[in-house]
Amino acid sequence: MLSLDHKLLLWIAGLAGRFATLDWLVKYLANDFLVPAAMALIGAGLWFTGKTKDERRQNQWGFIYAIVGLGFSALLVQIINDHYFRARPYVNFPQLLPQVQRLFYEPTVSSFPSFPAAVTFAFAFGIWLENKRIGGLLFCMAALMSLARVYIGIHYPSDILVGAAIGVAVAFIFSWILRLILKPVVNLVLLIFERFFLA
């Protein structure tokens, strides 16, 4: 009997091949670089934007949270992957292999937890802490990328959910540490950056 995780996977991945336009869109959304690069550019753009100095500083703090959250989420997922391996869905469900080959490639690293979900949700959450509007946009981008990877058949829904939870939790913890313990140091660094027109 199939688990709910497997049923959801097969239902979502079962849509592949039915709509050419959707397949084309998903192929780009699931890409390892397109959405993360777009998110990074949006986040970096915030560094120098803001109607007031306080708003700009808020955006800079959001970007710092995002980068730190992303880095430590990536590290945690790597540690988990070093100790636990879960085969990709197309290995357990060979009927998904043709669409994986047509729309993506065959990743060989552990499926669980999803590395892309962890880092994109960590980045989105870091920005969201200081800029709800842009953070909300980044959350949507992270969710679309994650859903696209289930659609193709390279992640289970549970891979995505756990990856996203790791990203958000890690970004939250490290944003709290930065605010509570390292705020004076970070503010000093930002002031130095301002002197050199880097912030």
C-alpha positions in Angstrom: 0.0 0.0 0.0 1.3 3.4 -1.0 2.0 6.1 1.6 0.4 9.5 1.4 3.8 10.9 0.4 4.0 8.4 -2.5 0.4 9.1 -3.6 1.0 12.8 -3.6 4.2 12.4 -5.6 2.5 10.2 -8.2 -0.5 12.5 -8.5 1.6 15.6 -9.0 4.2 13.9 -11.2 1.4 12.3 -13.2 0.6 15.7 -14.6 3.9 15.8 -16.6 3.5 15.3 -20.3 -0.1 16.4 -20.4 0.4 20.1 -21.1 3.4 21.1 -23.2 3.4 24.7 -21.8 3.3 23.6 -18.2 6.2 21.1 -18.9 8.2 24.0 -20.5 7.6 26.2 -17.5 8.4 23.5 -14.9 11.6 22.7 -16.7 12.9 26.2 -16.0 11.4 26.5 -12.5 13.1 23.3 -11.4 16.4 24.3 -12.7 19.3 24.3 -10.2 20.3 27.9 -11.0 17.4 30.0 -12.4 15.2 30.6 -9.4 18.1 30.7 -6.8 20.0 33.2 -9.0 16.9 35.3 -9.4 16.2 35.2 -5.6 19.9 36.2 -4.9 19.6 39.2 -7.3 16.4 40.4 -5.7 17.9 40.0 -2.2 21.2 41.7 -3.2 19.2 44.5 -4.8 17.6 45.2 -1.4 21.0 45.9 0.0 21.1 49.4 -1.6 17.3 50.1 -1.6 15.0 51.8 0.8 13.1 55.1 0.9 14.8 56.0 4.1 18.1 55.2 5.8 16.3 53.1 8.4 14.4 51.2 5.7 17.7 50.5 3.8 19.3 49.3 7.0 16.3 47.0 7.6 16.7 45.5 4.1 20.4 45.0 4.8 19.7 43.1 7.9 17.2 41.0 6.0 19.9 40.1 3.4 22.3 39.2 6.2 19.7 36.9 7.8 19.1 35.4 4.4 22.7 34.7 3.6 23.5 33.3 7.1 20.4 31.2 7.0 21.1 29.8 3.6 24.7 28.9 4.5 23.9 27.1 7.7 20.9 25.3 6.1 23.1 24.1 3.4 25.6 22.8 6.0 22.9 21.0 8.0 21.4 19.3 4.9 24.9 18.2 3.9 25.4 16.7 7.4 22.1 14.8 7.1 22.9 13.6 3.6 26.3 12.3 4.9 24.5 10.0 7.4 21.2 9.2 5.6 20.5 8.4 2.0 17.1 8.3 0.4 16.8 7.2 -3.3 15.2 9.6 -5.7 11.5 9.0 -6.6 12.4 7.9 -10.2 14.5 5.0 -8.7 11.5 3.6 -6.7 9.0 4.5 -9.5 10.8 3.8 -12.8 7.8 5.0 -14.7 8.9 8.6 -13.8 12.3 8.2 -15.4 11.3 9.2 -18.9 10.0 12.5 -17.7 13.0 13.1 -15.5 15.3 12.5 -18.6 13.1 14.8 -20.7 12.7 17.7 -18.3 15.8 17.6 -16.1 18.6 15.2 -15.4 19.1 12.3 -12.9 20.5 13.5 -9.6 22.4 10.9 -7.7 22.6 12.6 -4.2 20.1 11.9 -1.5 16.6 13.1 -2.1 15.9 13.8 1.6 15.8 16.5 2.7 15.6 18.7 -0.3 18.7 20.9 -0.6 17.1 23.5 -2.9 14.0 23.7 -0.6 16.2 24.3 2.4 18.3 27.0 1.0 15.6 28.9 -0.9 13.2 28.9 2.0 16.0 29.9 4.4 16.8 32.8 2.1 13.2 33.8 1.7 12.5 33.7 5.4 15.6 35.8 6.2 14.4 38.6 3.8 10.8 38.2 5.1 11.8 39.0 8.7 12.6 42.5 7.6 10.7 43.0 4.4 7.3 41.2 4.2 6.5 42.2 0.7 9.7 41.0 -1.0 10.0 38.1 1.4 6.5 37.0 0.4 7.6 37.1 -3.3 10.7 35.0 -2.5 8.6 32.5 -0.6 6.4 32.1 -3.7 9.5 31.6 -5.9 10.8 29.0 -3.5 7.5 27.1 -3.4 7.2 27.1 -7.2 10.7 25.7 -7.6 10.0 23.0 -5.0 6.7 22.0 -6.5 8.3 21.8 -9.9 10.8 19.3 -8.6 8.0 17.1 -7.3 6.3 17.4 -10.7 9.4 16.2 -12.5 9.8 13.3 -10.2 13.2 14.2 -8.5 11.8 14.9 -5.0 9.1 13.5 -2.8 6.7 16.0 -1.1 8.2 15.1 2.3 11.7 16.0 1.0 10.4 19.4 0.2 8.4 19.9 3.4 11.4 18.9 5.6 13.8 20.9 3.6 11.6 24.0 3.8 11.2 23.5 7.6 14.9 23.2 8.0 15.5 26.4 6.0 13.0 28.4 8.0 14.1 27.0 11.4 17.8 27.6 10.8 17.2 31.1 9.4 15.1 31.9 12.4 17.6 30.6 14.9 20.6 32.4 13.4 18.6 35.7 12.9 17.9 35.5 16.6 21.5 34.9 17.4 22.6 37.8 15.2 20.1 40.2 16.7 20.6 39.2 20.3 24.4 38.6 20.5 26.1 40.0 17.4 24.0 43.1 16.7 26.7 45.6 17.7 29.3 43.9 15.7 27.1 43.7 12.6 26.1 47.3 12.9 29.8 48.3 13.2 30.6 46.3 10.0 27.6 48.0 8.2 28.9 51.5 9.3 32.4 50.6 7.9 30.7 49.4 4.6 28.9 52.8 4.4 32.2 54.7 4.6 33.3 52.9 1.5 29.9 53.2 -0.2 29.3 49.5 0.1 26.1 49.8 2.1 
